[in-house]
Amino acid sequence: MNMVKVCPKCKQNNQASADVCRSCGFNLIMVAPALIDESAYSEERYLICPVCRAKNPLGKGQSAGDIRYCRACDQDDIRNATEDDIKYERAEGFQNPAGETVQETGDAGTVLKLVNEKEKRCISINEGEHIIGKEGDVDAEYFSTCRYVSREHAHISVEKHSIRVKDSSTNGTRVNDRTLRPGEWVELKNGDRICFADITFEVSLC
């Protein structure tokens, strides 16, 4: 349990002694510290591209200078960013086997999870037919930052006893290093590796 000041504007957690929000710059002088349990939260760091405004996540140990090109638009204006430009965000997550917190999206009723260990991200998917991509219905905000992912990259059919994926992209979808033919439905099993363009996830069935 820690004492923090929660920014009323952007909901960022700040040190109890902070006068200004480290994320949005909001004045916190009149904000009273609150006691919260931060153990269930992880902190995501990212830079905003000055050209397309896309979010560019920073990996563990990365600094602002390590991002040379925007993942979404491939412009290099972001290379001028400094440590002061880094944004912070709290996200609920879970512990992976290495003891690291993986950011998780989704809600109750999850049947399928796609886990990206490299970026510490877990995408939860409920029953039904879904679209993965920049304009899909599964974490589109995240996929919109992935340069090679199509607007409607793949379709996923999620049922309790059958989970299938179909490619509908320009840059391809692979399951366990096998490239799917356009329109081909492939069954997913627990532990499979699925790759949308250059973004790889491990399949976890709930």
VENDABEL-V552552 format. One record per run of one state. SS is the DSSP state (~ for helix, > for strand, _ for the rest). FROM is the first residue (numbers start at 1). LEN is the number of residues. If there is no record, write none. Layout:
# VENDABEL-V552552
<<SS/FROM/LEN> <SS/FROM/LEN>>
This chain:
# VENDABEL-V552552
<<_/1/1> <>/2/5> <_/7/6> <>/13/3> <_/16/4> <>/20/1> <_/21/6> <>/27/1> <_/28/6> <>/34/3> <_/37/4> <>/41/8> <_/49/6> <>/55/3> <_/58/6> <~/64/3> <_/67/10> <~/77/4> <_/81/2> <~/83/3> <_/86/1> <>/87/9> <_/96/5> <>/101/5> <_/106/4> <>/110/7> <_/117/4> <>/121/6> <_/127/1> <>/128/5> <_/133/7> <~/140/4> <_/144/10> <>/154/6> <_/160/2> <>/162/6> <_/168/5> <>/173/3> <_/176/2> <>/178/2> <_/180/5> <>/185/3> <_/188/5> <>/193/4> <_/197/2> <>/199/7> <_/206/1>>
